[in-house]
Amino acid sequence: MAIEKDFFRQVMGRFATGVTVVTTNYHGTPAGLTVNAFCSVSLNPPLVLVCIDRTSSVLPLIRESGIYAVNILTTEQEAFSRCFASPSEERHTHFCHADYHTAATGAPILDGALAFIDTRIVAEYAGGDHIIFIGQVEAMGASSQVAFADESAKEDATLVGHEEEMTSEESLPLGYYRGQYRQLADGYRQPSLSTIYDTKQREQREQPAASSENA
Ligand SMILES: Cc1cc2nc3c(=O)[nH]c(=O)nc-3n(C[C@H](O)[C@H](O)[C@H](O)COP(=O)(O)O)c2cc1C
């Protein structure tokens, strides 16, 4: 069986993701599009990537500005996901009526997002009909906490002093699975990888001491 577009979408749609709006600031004009092809790339240096369709009207703006911010949406922000994925005037002229602040780069950080990652583009790769933009993290925030790679960037950041409006502690992430918006089902929780890793490390630290006591 050949790899048909629809089947590719069906298979990839089994990978549950969050939903983001990737924004940029082109000579003072905000622009953005809905993106779920986003992931973390590197801790040191802190890098992330987004994949943008070559035909997107926002692509040249991201490329030329050299900056983008990833806004991770909450379930209350589904309307933004729909608006930033549409070719409407509401989006292109009014930035989907979204309120926003800025952090390090000047790219819009949507008020009320679950978290944000504000980046400067350090590399661009061809990825078939998409372009992969690698962004170095200049600022990021979640749960009213914001961190900057360079503290001097705080001076121009309009979100400083408004952190509480910026990112939401209690809200849930907007999910996307098999072509539909979803909410996480509450009640299913397992220890995170870091908890498992910390427990293993503690056990390993304690074990040699116990065996030398026995010797
Ligand atoms: C949930 C969801 C995820 C999307 N993910 C991406 C993505 O990762 N990359 C992308 O280029 N477009 C993605 N899109 C499509 C764009 O948001 C949409 O095509 C947008 O209108 C493109 O911008 P344009 O109008 O400037 O062409 C996604 C749309 C939705 C609804």
The ligand as an SDF file (V2000), in Angstrom:
LIG
                    3D

 31 33  0  0  0  0  0  0  0  0999 V2000
   -4.4840   21.7630   15.8030 C   0  0  0  0  0  0  0  0  0  0  0  0
   -3.7510   22.3390   14.6250 C   0  0  0  0  0  0  0  0  0  0  0  0
   -2.4030   22.1470   14.4960 C   0  0  0  0  0  0  0  0  0  0  0  0
   -1.6970   22.6930   13.4180 C   0  0  0  0  0  0  0  0  0  0  0  0
   -0.3440   22.5070   13.3440 N   0  0  0  0  0  0  0  0  0  0  0  0
    0.3640   23.0910   12.3630 C   0  0  0  0  0  0  0  0  0  0  0  0
    1.7820   22.9770   12.3330 C   0  0  0  0  0  0  0  0  0  0  0  0
    2.3860   22.3300   13.1640 O   0  0  0  0  0  0  0  0  0  0  0  0
    2.4490   23.6310   11.3480 N   0  0  0  0  0  0  0  0  0  0  0  0
    1.7970   24.3570   10.3860 C   0  0  0  0  0  0  0  0  0  0  0  0
    2.4500   24.9260    9.5000 O   0  0  0  0  0  0  0  0  0  0  0  0
    0.4380   24.4700   10.3720 N   0  0  0  0  0  0  0  0  0  0  0  0
   -0.2750   23.8630   11.3510 C   0  0  0  0  0  0  0  0  0  0  0  0
   -1.6380   23.9870   11.3830 N   0  0  0  0  0  0  0  0  0  0  0  0
   -2.3190   24.6900   10.2810 C   0  0  0  0  0  0  0  0  0  0  0  0
   -2.1940   26.1990   10.3900 C   0  0  0  0  0  0  0  0  0  0  0  0
   -2.5050   26.7110   11.6530 O   0  0  0  0  0  0  0  0  0  0  0  0
   -3.1340   26.8280    9.3400 C   0  0  0  0  0  0  0  0  0  0  0  0
   -2.9690   26.1880    8.1190 O   0  0  0  0  0  0  0  0  0  0  0  0
   -2.8370   28.2700    9.1810 C   0  0  0  0  0  0  0  0  0  0  0  0
   -3.9540   28.8360    8.5880 O   0  0  0  0  0  0  0  0  0  0  0  0
   -1.6240   28.4670    8.3010 C   0  0  0  0  0  0  0  0  0  0  0  0
   -1.3230   29.8030    8.2000 O   0  0  0  0  0  0  0  0  0  0  0  0
   -1.6500   30.7030    6.8880 P   0  0  0  0  0  0  0  0  0  0  0  0
   -3.1170   31.0270    6.9500 O   0  0  0  0  0  0  0  0  0  0  0  0
   -0.7750   31.8330    7.1210 O   0  0  0  0  0  0  0  0  0  0  0  0
   -1.3240   29.8800    5.7070 O   0  0  0  0  0  0  0  0  0  0  0  0
   -2.3770   23.4440   12.4430 C   0  0  0  0  0  0  0  0  0  0  0  0
   -3.7670   23.6580   12.5710 C   0  0  0  0  0  0  0  0  0  0  0  0
   -4.4490   23.1190   13.6530 C   0  0  0  0  0  0  0  0  0  0  0  0
   -5.9130   23.3780   13.7850 C   0  0  0  0  0  0  0  0  0  0  0  0
  1  2  1  0
  2  3  1  0
  2 30  2  0
  3  4  2  0
  4  5  1  0
  4 28  1  0
  5  6  2  0
  6  7  1  0
  6 13  1  0
  7  8  2  0
  7  9  1  0
  9 10  1  0
 10 11  2  0
 10 12  1  0
 12 13  2  0
 13 14  1  0
 14 15  1  0
 14 28  1  0
 15 16  1  0
 16 17  1  0
 16 18  1  0
 18 19  1  0
 18 20  1  0
 20 21  1  0
 20 22  1  0
 22 23  1  0
 23 24  1  0
 24 25  2  0
 24 26  1  0
 24 27  1  0
 28 29  2  0
 29 30  1  0
 30 31  1  0
M  END
$$$$
